[in-house]
Amino acid sequence: MVVQTQELSRARQYLERRGRVSSSSLPPDIADSWQRCVDLGLDPLGKVRMPNLDSGSLRDACDAHEQLIRYARPEIELLYDQIAGSNFMIALGSPDGLILQTLVDQQFADNAAAHTVVPGSTWTESVRGTNALGIALKTGRPAHVYGQEHYLRANAGVSCICAPIFDGHGAIAGLLDASTTAAHRQEHTAALLQMSAGNIENCLIRSRYEDQLVLLFHPRPEYLDTLSVGVLVLDGDHRIAAFNRRGGIFLAGLSDLIGKPFSAVFEEGLESLAGRLGRGETIRVRDRFGSAASMRCLPNRASFALSALSAPSAEISLDGGGPSAGTQPALVLEDPTLAERATGLPQAAHSGMPICLEGETGTGKTALATFIHASSGREGPWVSLQPGDGIGPEIESQVRGGTLYLDAVNDLSMADQEALLRLLERLDGDTLIISASTASAQHLIDQGRIRPALAYRLAGFVVVIPPLRDRDDLIELTDHFLAEIRPGLTIDSAGIERLRAHDWPGNLHELRTRLTRAAVKTSGFRLTAADFPDIGGTPDAPVSADRIAEVLLKLTDNGLKWRDVHGQTIRLMVDQCEGNVAEAARRLGLSRTTVYKYLQ
Ligand SMILES: Nc1ncnc2c1ncn2[C@@H]1O[C@H](COP(=O)(O)OP(=O)(O)OP(=O)(O)O)[C@@H](O)[C@H]1O
């Protein structure tokens, strides 16, 4: 539909000559916006008087909205790829209408709008009159403003579409805008923009509430994996802590969702659903108005804890320094591929099926195994065996009712494999067997490195953990490690981009090591690209023992106890040894058990 109709031209003339709005020929959102601009005393023929932010203030604003930029940037680039060459520019706005970033199509670069919608410019109605960002901010709805529908005549040469991004509490967290010279309605672009805004919203919610229970729901089960899924985040008391816009729409009859208990929104209490949700099942629920929806839990720390809630738990004392079933080791599982592959894990662990974790070195096999054990509610201990440890009959009584973790089965000698097979025959069904390998069972069999009988015995529920270079949760993992390494230390977008450019052959071990090195070397509170000078190149020189001593002395000066410093030393040494615990233990003159104890 061509937008510049005669009625619109007449409405403009009326506005410009008489300073009044004739609403009958205008779309309602435009008429309302023009009226607000008239009420504000804006001159439709006037100029914008508010200067753009200087570069320093813009940088501060970008820092303040760093998380929004992080999650929006990949979406903006994707959008750009989808509409590249169609004379567009994409802009990201803050909740105050300030443009933070833009991506301009080459064709559009010469257009006046490309020089107007620039980082640092503000697009609220009170500053720029009717425009899509201003309307979206005012109404909380997606907005289109085409050509002459802009209040200021100066903006009549451009058309813009804006989708608001929400923050999980119903408030606007940002704005996504596409501007073009086209005078036609851009329904396709508008739909793409709304999808991207929804995606950014879901990412913001998931990252802000990664420790909390995230429930996905939709009237139709096949939509649970799509962008139109409703999202509800529950806090520790099972009250609603956040919801996405879709979720809000599905539960539209219920006001003030935030803080409401799950049982006030749905017919059944969460306790009765916990076991099935925690095991990754899709269940059917009814809200308080009787509408049915399918619901599933996003696999993360809290969903594993939920599965433990319904399983018998016990106080366990371990002599091996392994994880206790009562404590949840922190784990980041935000990568969608990993999350999907891990979906049936709690169920498999409860059923006693052997679990096999496959992945390159450092992808997190041991961490996931300890997590499964800790979440499983098993009453017995955690026993970890590595190649060369010796597999004797005593293990049978040590591990009863607990978890036997077989690390690096790809490196087991044939003699150990024989012993292991005999041990597995004797162990009864209440011991959970988790094995870890850097290669698939079939590959090991083909290479003659594992006895088929053992490989088939171990390969019950197989989870292939993606390498870090293929994971989508680099940001969450980085934040997680930084919080462990030095609480308060953060990383900016340029730093993240630098990390993204790397291949990570050492996976999470390497990420942790590089972040630790950067943390030791910097005196600031925010890491940036310059703190990773050799990424993609040769490895950093090892941190000297003197430097480690200096840092540790500083830590004790700052009031840390010897025990904490001891832990820091051990962590630093493990990092120095690229995560090789045996080597770190040898260099520190400690047992591996002690090292593991501190790492936990
Ligand atoms: N999902 C995760 N979230 C947070 N930290 C993790 C995660 N997975 C692993 N880690 C951390 O990353 C490091 C490497 O993990 P881990 O030792 O489990 O890897 P691995 O695959 O067992 O390594 P290897 O092959 O060398 O035995 C550890 O410091 C671990 O705590």
PDBQT file of the ligand as one rigid body, heavy atoms in Angstrom, charges set to zero:
ROOT
HETATM    1  N1  LIG A 701      29.061 -25.606  32.110  1.00  0.00    +0.000 N 
HETATM    2  C1  LIG A 701      30.034 -25.052  32.836  1.00  0.00    +0.000 A 
HETATM    3  N2  LIG A 701      29.796 -23.917  33.509  1.00  0.00    +0.000 NA
HETATM    4  C2  LIG A 701      30.774 -23.344  34.222  1.00  0.00    +0.000 A 
HETATM    5  N3  LIG A 701      32.019 -23.822  34.330  1.00  0.00    +0.000 NA
HETATM    6  C3  LIG A 701      32.298 -24.956  33.705  1.00  0.00    +0.000 A 
HETATM    7  C4  LIG A 701      31.318 -25.629  32.924  1.00  0.00    +0.000 A 
HETATM    8  N4  LIG A 701      31.866 -26.734  32.400  1.00  0.00    +0.000 NA
HETATM    9  C5  LIG A 701      33.137 -26.748  32.827  1.00  0.00    +0.000 A 
HETATM   10  N5  LIG A 701      33.399 -25.688  33.611  1.00  0.00    +0.000 N 
HETATM   11  C6  LIG A 701      34.706 -25.352  34.162  1.00  0.00    +0.000 C 
HETATM   12  O1  LIG A 701      35.612 -25.421  33.062  1.00  0.00    +0.000 OA
HETATM   13  C7  LIG A 701      36.805 -26.067  33.416  1.00  0.00    +0.000 C 
HETATM   14  C8  LIG A 701      36.987 -27.315  32.573  1.00  0.00    +0.000 C 
HETATM   15  O2  LIG A 701      35.952 -28.243  32.864  1.00  0.00    +0.000 OA
HETATM   16  P1  LIG A 701      36.213 -29.819  33.120  1.00  0.00    +0.000 P 
HETATM   17  O3  LIG A 701      37.446 -30.044  33.933  1.00  0.00    +0.000 OA
HETATM   18  O4  LIG A 701      34.945 -30.381  33.632  1.00  0.00    +0.000 OA
HETATM   19  O5  LIG A 701      36.463 -30.274  31.622  1.00  0.00    +0.000 OA
HETATM   20  P2  LIG A 701      36.772 -31.741  31.103  1.00  0.00    +0.000 P 
HETATM   21  O6  LIG A 701      36.068 -31.891  29.826  1.00  0.00    +0.000 OA
HETATM   22  O7  LIG A 701      36.469 -32.732  32.181  1.00  0.00    +0.000 OA
HETATM   23  O8  LIG A 701      38.322 -31.614  30.883  1.00  0.00    +0.000 OA
HETATM   24  P3  LIG A 701      39.380 -32.826  30.548  1.00  0.00    +0.000 P 
HETATM   25  O9  LIG A 701      39.005 -33.340  29.211  1.00  0.00    +0.000 OA
HETATM   26  O10 LIG A 701      40.693 -32.121  30.573  1.00  0.00    +0.000 OA
HETATM   27  O11 LIG A 701      39.197 -33.817  31.653  1.00  0.00    +0.000 OA
HETATM   28  C9  LIG A 701      36.694 -26.343  34.903  1.00  0.00    +0.000 C 
HETATM   29  O12 LIG A 701      37.291 -25.240  35.578  1.00  0.00    +0.000 OA
HETATM   30  C10 LIG A 701      35.205 -26.388  35.165  1.00  0.00    +0.000 C 
HETATM   31  O13 LIG A 701      34.887 -26.031  36.490  1.00  0.00    +0.000 OA
ENDROOT
TORSDOF 0
